[in-house]
Amino acid sequence: MGSLLAGVAHELNNPLAVLTGHAHLLREGAKDESLASRAEKIQAAADRCARIVKNFLALARQRPPERGAVSVNMVIQDALEMLAYELRTDSVEVTCEFAAGLPPLWADSHQLHQVLVNLIANAHHAMRKQPKPAPRRIRLASQLDREHQRVRLTVADTGPGIAPEIREKIFEPFFTTKPAGEGTGLGLSLCRGIIEEHGGTISIQSEPGQGATFVIELPLVERATAEAARPAMETLPLVGARRVLVVDDEVEIAHMLKEILTTSGHEVDMAFDGAEGLDVLRHGRYDLILSDTKMPTLDGTGFYHQLTSEFPDLCHRIIFLTGDVLDRAKREFLESTGAPFLMKPFDVADVRRLVHRVLAVGEQGGAK
């Protein structure tokens, strides 16, 4: 499943990168207000597609927890967006009651996303057993408990409810009420494990015929911790025009990156695989490289290893582009290089910002 998802992500994220990038450039250069408005709508739709792909991949990602300041309401919205189509086609009414101004949690957003997706999907599955006239409603809510410094999340449904003898076992590993082939019984057990690892609790309130309500309580991050987790703003010197090489087998992405960097004043050349990139480097001098990781003939890994022997100075002035980081070997490679990377689809502003930072740091280190 992980290999399949990695392939799907790569194939979807490449065209999404082209779509989001050109929508941004179109909006940026539009002199007509109606054209700018259309570009914004294209951008919003493409961003939604990108979030759905990212949320889907979060369910299959296997890696150590990565804690950071997390918006609970945003995690709930992302989980709901991922399942929105199935809920809508099954006539499930969803209501959201989000507390405004919730402080951030110190949490792993991908793990919390996995918990919310599981609970919403379970509620949906439970209500599908009911006849059509019966109401199908899911209520999602977030609340702040200032007295106990905790955030409470609620997922409630109007399903058939859960009998007392089942409620006592529902969080046990491998326990399931679903037919064979429809569930492993690990979902709620994993949810409880994730919540408890975050210092929280998960409980259920239900009676037969009265629906079910799952209640999650999570501790708030202290203000000092949240501030420490917030990245400091960088103050970088101005960078003049530089020579940049873009290496990507996706022709449209290469041309789009060239346009993005050219509008920033840089001189940009392109190559469409690692071998061609090396040939270009042997005939000219460059200040920065943007390279895809998955390419025919010579991929990003092979390209980088060749750089270490032929152009070692450029190993500190390379930015990788990738459509996924699910593959363990790719993650380990990116971590071993210490090079920054951009996930496709990327934001145009992020491309410009990262290029500026790498070039500025190179100048401060004496690179030309």
Secondary structure, DSSP 8 states (H G I E B T S, - for coil): -HHHHHHHHHHHHHHHHHHHHHHHHHHHH--SHHHHHHHHHHHHHHHHHHHHHHHHHHHH-------EEE-HHHHHHHHHHHHHHHHHHTT-EEEEEE-TT---EEE-HHHHHHHHHHHHHHHHHHHHTS-TTS--EEEEEEEEETTTTEEEEEEEE-S----HHHHTTTTSTT---S-TTS--S-HHHHHHHHHHHTT-EEEEEE-TTS-EEEEEEEE---HHHHHHHS------------EEEEE-S-HHHHHHHHHHHHTTT-EEEEESSHHHHHHHHTTS--SEEEEESS-SSS-HHHHHHHHHHH-GGGGGSEEEEES---SHHHHHHHHHH---EEESS--HHHHHHHHHHHHHHHHHTT--
